[in-house]
Amino acid sequence: MVADIAYMQDQQHAINRMHNLFAQQRAAFRAAPMPDADSRIRQLGELKAAILKHEDALIAAINADFGRRSTDETKLAEILPSLEGIKYASKHIRRWMKPSKRKVGMAFQPGKAQVVYQPLGVVGIIVPWNYPLFLAIGPLVTALAAGNRALIKMSESTPETAELLGQVLAEVFNEDQVAVITGEAEVGVAFSQMAFDHLLFTGATSIGRHVMRAAADNLTPVTLELGGKSPAIISADVPLADAAERIAFGKAMNAGQTCVAPDYILCPRERVDGLVDALSNQLSKMYPTLRNNPDYTQVVNPRQYLRLKGYLQDAEEKGALLLPINPASEDLSDTRILPPTLVLNTTDDMKLMQDEIFGPLLPIVPYDNLNEALDYIADRPRPLALYYFGYDKAEQQRMMEQTHAGGMCINDTIFHVAQDDMPFGGIGPSGMGHYHGHEGFLTLSKAKSVYIKQRFNGSRPIYPPYGSKLQQMVYKLFLR
């Protein structure tokens, strides 16, 4: 009872602090609503320096939160893209901020028209646990490039990273510019209910629905990055070793705990056995051992581990064939290390074929012709990513035109997310809106239309009283 009271008091304290910070940021934005390019670039430069200064500590914090997280994966998937995003935005901010000149119709001359890109105000960023640094810094870079202020709600599943990132950002920014919020689910709910000028959420589709409902009460626009079941399609003639190498990398990184990881493979029926062999060989080469291998990340917490084990048990009970890739045949039962596992003979009633897997389990679904594969994808919710493996250019074009997904790679996986010059976003159940690059800047800016007229008023002839000969001439000239 005492512990429950203390818990609720801690959460209420976090909520109170959050509302106070929000009020501070709103007031600070009102006092300085249009930061110039130099100040935005300076802020991003200071953010970059802080990440580099604390790189080792950030890697250690993420490792502590996961229990074991590959240092190289953290560098590749968190540090590097965060720094590249800062570099890209800094290089383009001045061009993005320039007002866009637009044409004025003859009937409204003399006049000028332009679109001015204004900051929205205070942006809320809700960060998931799987990439707690990159999925905080990426949206923050976009928000700062657009001239906004930001509150960042970190996941309760990565407390070490949340605490450290709060300290790192406090070295660079006053809390009325950028601040980190920590707390459990109650804090997250209260966070999504605040009247942000924009709310960006990355996480599960089920939670995204609640976030959108909460935001709707304030008419807060949202960007939702939700994941889903991202397919990888094997063509009839692609070399299986090529496809297996790239799929294995994208699936095994972070032990599959990646929103754009391949969720399942669609493979020509006669090639399934060959693909199983190719994937087994590739994964065994990449991870010859698992138990003490620092290259292989473990599942983040017991809850997620039990969820994945439950998927495997459910699938096996319903007739699936499980093929764990554990080259050294190690006993992993006392760990949260889950070996990459291929799953054959799946059916639609299995949980791992219904939910986003978010772990190192990889179902292989056979198909008899490409139309069947396309129908399989079209019959299901639109995914965040789609991967096609095949070197025929006409078939590549067909895949681009006849499938829908938030993003796509041809003959690769996951790397589309790292391209700063392309938008990142979902579609339908896998999300809405974009960030990254110029599209992100536009998402977190108000494109305000401005029509400018100076001393001479060319519109005077069309003012009331109506019916003059000059007005009739105007109508004849333009109404045709």
Helices and strands as residue ranges (DSSP letters): H 2-31, H 37-53, H 55-66, H 71-74, I 75-79, H 80-97, E 100-102, G 106-108, E 112-119, E 122-126, H 134-145, E 149-153, H 159-172, E 178-181, H 185-192, E 198-202, H 205-216, E 222-225, E 231-234, H 240-252, G 253-256, E 264-268, G 269-271, H 272-286, H 302-317, E 321-324, E 341-344, G 351-353, E 361-367, H 370-378, E 385-389, H 393-402, E 407-410, G 415-418, G 428-430, E 431-432, H 437-443, E 445-452, G 460-462, H 469-478
